[in-house]
Amino acid sequence: MSRIPVSKRGIRSVERNASLARYTQRFLELRREFEQIEYFCKGTVLKRMMKCGKARCACASDPTKRHGPYFELTYKANGKTINVKLSPEAAPLYKAAAQQYRRLKTLLNRLDKLSKTILHHQAKLAESKREN
């Protein structure tokens, strides 16, 4: 039985093609996840219990008797912290939107890293084709 000689360069090229195919498949899977992203917004929803400032009010001495809850959306814009008061009905909507924003950022970071890996492999394949 005769063996077909295969150079190390040829083996590496096949391995790169297989890796590139796996990375590309994962990239397409992650990209499909964008379709599941719903409305999003940057920020954090806070639930606050406040003192009113009146000396005779129970909230001044007892933390369990503070007024509220009051809801706020807090985020940074142009280097400044922005606080937006929210109604109790709006708070869960904004909280879900803030979670979607974090999910979007995570997904985008994964795609960025994967895209750089794919570009690196594509560059190596292009170099090996040029050498052949």
LUMVEXGU-451837 format. One record per residue (C-alpha): residue number from 1; x, y, z; residue in three letters. Coordinates in nm, 2 decimals, padded with zeros to 4 digits, always signed. Example, Ala and Ser with C-alpha at 12.3 -4.5 7.8 and 13.67 -1.06 7.14 Angstrom:
NODE resi xx yy zz resn
NODE 1 +01.23 -00.45 +00.78 ALA
NODE 2 +01.37 -00.11 +00.71 SER
// end
This chain:
NODE resi xx yy zz resn
NODE 1 +00.00 +00.00 +00.00 MET
NODE 2 +00.16 +00.33 -00.10 SER
NODE 3 +00.14 +00.64 +00.12 ARG
NODE 4 +00.07 +00.98 -00.03 ILE
NODE 5 +00.32 +01.23 +00.10 PRO
NODE 6 +00.16 +01.52 +00.28 VAL
NODE 7 +00.36 +01.82 +00.39 SER
NODE 8 +00.33 +01.98 +00.73 LYS
NODE 9 +00.22 +02.29 +00.55 ARG
NODE 10 -00.07 +02.09 +00.39 GLY
NODE 11 -00.18 +01.95 +00.72 ILE
NODE 12 -00.18 +02.29 +00.88 ARG
NODE 13 -00.39 +02.43 +00.60 SER
NODE 14 -00.65 +02.15 +00.64 VAL
NODE 15 -00.65 +02.21 +01.02 GLU
NODE 16 -00.69 +02.59 +00.96 ARG
NODE 17 -00.98 +02.52 +00.72 ASN
NODE 18 -01.15 +02.30 +00.98 ALA
NODE 19 -01.10 +02.56 +01.26 SER
NODE 20 -01.22 +02.84 +01.03 LEU
NODE 21 -01.54 +02.64 +00.95 ALA
NODE 22 -01.61 +02.59 +01.33 ARG
NODE 23 -01.54 +02.95 +01.41 TYR
NODE 24 -01.76 +03.07 +01.12 THR
NODE 25 -02.04 +02.84 +01.23 GLN
NODE 26 -02.02 +02.98 +01.59 ARG
NODE 27 -02.02 +03.33 +01.45 PHE
NODE 28 -02.34 +03.27 +01.26 LEU
NODE 29 -02.50 +03.11 +01.57 GLU
NODE 30 -02.41 +03.42 +01.78 LEU
NODE 31 -02.53 +03.65 +01.50 ARG
NODE 32 -02.87 +03.48 +01.50 ARG
NODE 33 -02.90 +03.56 +01.88 GLU
NODE 34 -02.94 +03.93 +01.78 PHE
NODE 35 -03.29 +03.84 +01.65 GLU
NODE 36 -03.39 +03.75 +02.01 GLN
NODE 37 -03.28 +04.09 +02.15 ILE
NODE 38 -03.58 +04.30 +02.24 GLU
NODE 39 -03.60 +04.67 +02.33 TYR
NODE 40 -03.29 +04.77 +02.53 PHE
NODE 41 -03.15 +05.07 +02.72 CYS
NODE 42 -02.83 +05.15 +02.90 LYS
NODE 43 -02.85 +05.19 +03.27 GLY
NODE 44 -02.96 +05.04 +03.60 THR
NODE 45 -03.31 +05.06 +03.77 VAL
NODE 46 -03.28 +05.15 +04.13 LEU
NODE 47 -03.55 +05.11 +04.40 LYS
NODE 48 -03.51 +05.38 +04.67 ARG
NODE 49 -03.67 +05.43 +05.00 MET
NODE 50 -03.63 +05.80 +05.10 MET
NODE 51 -03.64 +06.03 +05.41 LYS
NODE 52 -03.88 +06.32 +05.37 CYS
NODE 53 -03.67 +06.56 +05.58 GLY
NODE 54 -03.94 +06.64 +05.84 LYS
NODE 55 -03.80 +06.60 +06.19 ALA
NODE 56 -04.12 +06.46 +06.34 ARG
NODE 57 -04.18 +06.20 +06.06 CYS
NODE 58 -04.11 +05.84 +06.15 ALA
NODE 59 -03.88 +05.80 +05.85 CYS
NODE 60 -03.62 +06.03 +06.02 ALA
NODE 61 -03.55 +05.78 +06.29 SER
NODE 62 -03.66 +05.44 +06.16 ASP
NODE 63 -03.52 +05.31 +05.83 PRO
NODE 64 -03.80 +05.06 +05.79 THR
NODE 65 -04.05 +05.35 +05.78 LYS
NODE 66 -03.90 +05.54 +05.49 ARG
NODE 67 -04.12 +05.66 +05.21 HIS
NODE 68 -04.13 +05.48 +04.88 GLY
NODE 69 -04.04 +05.28 +04.69 PRO
NODE 70 -03.94 +05.53 +04.43 TYR
NODE 71 -03.78 +05.40 +04.11 PHE
NODE 72 -03.50 +05.56 +03.91 GLU
NODE 73 -03.32 +05.47 +03.59 LEU
NODE 74 -02.95 +05.57 +03.63 THR
NODE 75 -02.70 +05.58 +03.34 TYR
NODE 76 -02.40 +05.77 +03.22 LYS
NODE 77 -02.41 +06.01 +02.92 ALA
NODE 78 -02.13 +06.23 +02.81 ASN
NODE 79 -01.94 +06.16 +03.13 GLY
NODE 80 -02.24 +06.26 +03.35 LYS
NODE 81 -02.47 +06.05 +03.56 THR
NODE 82 -02.83 +06.08 +03.45 ILE
NODE 83 -03.12 +05.99 +03.69 ASN
NODE 84 -03.47 +05.95 +03.54 VAL
NODE 85 -03.77 +05.90 +03.78 LYS
NODE 86 -03.99 +05.60 +03.68 LEU
NODE 87 -04.34 +05.51 +03.77 SER
NODE 88 -04.38 +05.17 +03.95 PRO
NODE 89 -04.54 +05.04 +03.63 GLU
NODE 90 -04.25 +05.15 +03.41 ALA
NODE 91 -03.98 +05.02 +03.64 ALA
NODE 92 -04.01 +04.65 +03.53 PRO
NODE 93 -04.01 +04.75 +03.16 LEU
NODE 94 -03.69 +04.95 +03.21 TYR
NODE 95 -03.53 +04.68 +03.42 LYS
NODE 96 -03.59 +04.42 +03.15 ALA
NODE 97 -03.45 +04.67 +02.89 ALA
NODE 98 -03.14 +04.72 +03.10 ALA
NODE 99 -03.09 +04.34 +03.11 GLN
NODE 100 -03.13 +04.32 +02.73 GLN
NODE 101 -02.86 +04.59 +02.70 TYR
NODE 102 -02.62 +04.39 +02.91 ARG
NODE 103 -02.70 +04.08 +02.70 ARG
NODE 104 -02.64 +04.28 +02.38 LEU
NODE 105 -02.30 +04.40 +02.50 LYS
NODE 106 -02.20 +04.05 +02.60 THR
NODE 107 -02.31 +03.92 +02.26 LEU
NODE 108 -02.12 +04.20 +02.08 LEU
NODE 109 -01.80 +04.13 +02.28 ASN
NODE 110 -01.82 +03.76 +02.19 ARG
NODE 111 -01.88 +03.84 +01.82 LEU
NODE 112 -01.59 +04.09 +01.83 ASP
NODE 113 -01.35 +03.83 +01.97 LYS
NODE 114 -01.47 +03.56 +01.74 LEU
NODE 115 -01.45 +03.79 +01.44 SER
NODE 116 -01.09 +03.88 +01.52 LYS
NODE 117 -01.01 +03.50 +01.54 THR
NODE 118 -01.17 +03.43 +01.21 ILE
NODE 119 -00.99 +03.72 +01.04 LEU
NODE 120 -00.66 +03.59 +01.18 HIS
NODE 121 -00.73 +03.25 +01.04 HIS
NODE 122 -00.84 +03.39 +00.70 GLN
NODE 123 -00.51 +03.60 +00.69 ALA
NODE 124 -00.31 +03.28 +00.76 LYS
NODE 125 -00.49 +03.09 +00.48 LEU
NODE 126 -00.44 +03.38 +00.24 ALA
NODE 127 -00.07 +03.37 +00.32 GLU
NODE 128 -00.04 +03.00 +00.27 SER
NODE 129 -00.22 +03.02 -00.06 LYS
NODE 130 +00.02 +03.29 -00.17 ARG
NODE 131 +00.32 +03.07 -00.08 GLU
NODE 132 +00.19 +02.78 -00.28 ASN
// end
